[in-house]
């Protein structure tokens, strides 16, 4: 049962990845530069955090962070500009689908996401909520946008006719 569930999840994720790639390929429009820069800011923050964790692990005798070069944010931004543009475009497409189909994020969705984040972080739900609130309104809006995109993608996946 566990193997079957895992296989179904892998198949679903593969198809969702294909759907997302296809959306980006077939929709041609310029994305707002401010959103791209905001996405790049988030990517830089995430990469800095990842490298700090690796360095921390290395300093405590665990493998992973030794020999890591200093983080070059401008080069990282330049290298990841196309990825940021694609992420923004996909986000706008999924947002438009959600709006057209009446898909919304409610407090139940946010609470469930906080529970899932707490499980993944092996933390208490209250700690996750506290971290989210400490991030301000932007953190909450980012969470809402991510949940909305996931719900819109799930909607498309469920409606898609997959041809093999």
N, C-alpha and C positions, 0 to 999 in steps of 0.2 A: 504494500500500500504506500509506504514511504517512497519507494523507488518510483512507483507510478506517478505519485504526486510531484516528485522532483522533476521527472521527465516532462510532464505536462507543463510545469512552470518554465522549464528551459525552452520548450517549444513556443510557449506564449511570448516569452521575452525575445526570442529570435524573430518572431513575426512582428512584434511591436517595434523592434529595431528597424526592420525592413520598412514598415509603415512610416516611421519617422524619417528615414533616409529618403524615401520616395516623396514625402511631403516637401522636403527641402529642395529636392531636384525639380519638381514640377511647378512650384510657385516662384515666380520671378518678380521680386519687388525689393526696393532698397529698404534697409532697416535703419531706424533712427540711431545716429551715432552716439547719442547720450545713453541709450540702452546697451549698445555694444561696449561702451566704456565702463558702464556699471557691471556688466557681465565679466569683463576683463578684471575689474577690481576684485570681484568675488573669486575669480579663478586664482589671482595672485595671492589673495588672503588664504585660500585653501592650500595652495602649494607651499606657502611659507609655513603654515601650520604643520603640514605633512613633513616637511624637512626638519622642523624643530623637533617633532616626535621622533624621527629617525635618529637625529643627533642625540636626543635624550636617551634613547635605547642604547646607542653605541657607547655613550658615556657610562652606562650602567652594565656594560659587558654583554649586551645582547647584539646580535648581528643586525646590520641594516644601514647604519648611518655613517660608518667610518668612510673617509675618503670622499665625502660629499662636497662638491665645490660650493663656494659662496653663491647664494641666490642672486641672480641677475634679473631683477624685475623688468627693466626695459626690454631685454632680449626675450624674456618669457612672454611679455605682452605682444611683442612683434610676432613671435612664433605661433602664438595661440589666437591671433586676430581672426583667422578664418573659422576656427572652432567657435569663438564667441559670436561671430556673425550668424553662424548656422544655429546655434542655441537660441539666439534672440529671434530669428526667423521662425523656428519651430515653436517657440513660446507664443509668438503672435498668432500663428496659424491655429494652435490648439486653443488659445483664448477665444479666437473668432468662432471656432466650432462650439466651444462651451456656451458662448453667448447665443448662437443660433439655436442650439438644442436645449437651452434653458438649464444647463448644468451649473450648479452653484456649490459653494463650500459653506457648510454650516458648522456650528460649534461641535457637533458630534464627530464630524470629519477631523476637526482639529484635535479633539480629545483622543481619538483613535490614533492619529499620527504621533501624538505625544507619547502614548503608550508604546507604540512600536519603536520610537526613538529611544525610550527608556530601556526597553528590552535589549536593543542593539548595543546601547552604551553600558548595559548592566548597572543602571542607575535607577533611582526612584523617580516616578512620574513628576512629583512635586519639584525635584531638582531640574528636570527638563523644562517644565513650565517656568521656573524661576530664570533659567538661562535664556529662554525665549523672551521673557518680559524685559530682561536686562539688555537685550539687543534692540529694544525700542520698537517703534511702529514699523520700521523697515523690515526687521526680522519677522514680525508677524505677517506682513504683506508678502514677503518672500515665501513663507511657509504656505500661505493661502494660494499663491500663484503656483507653487509646486504641486499642491494637492489638486488644484483645478486642472492643471495640465495632465496629471495622472488620470483623473476622472475622464477627461475628454479623450485621452488616448485609449483608455479602456472602452469607452463608448464606441470609438471607431473600430477597435479590434473586434468587439462583439458584433458589429454590423458588417465587417469586412467579409468578402467572399474570397477565401484564400485558394488560389489555383496553384497546384503543384505540377 
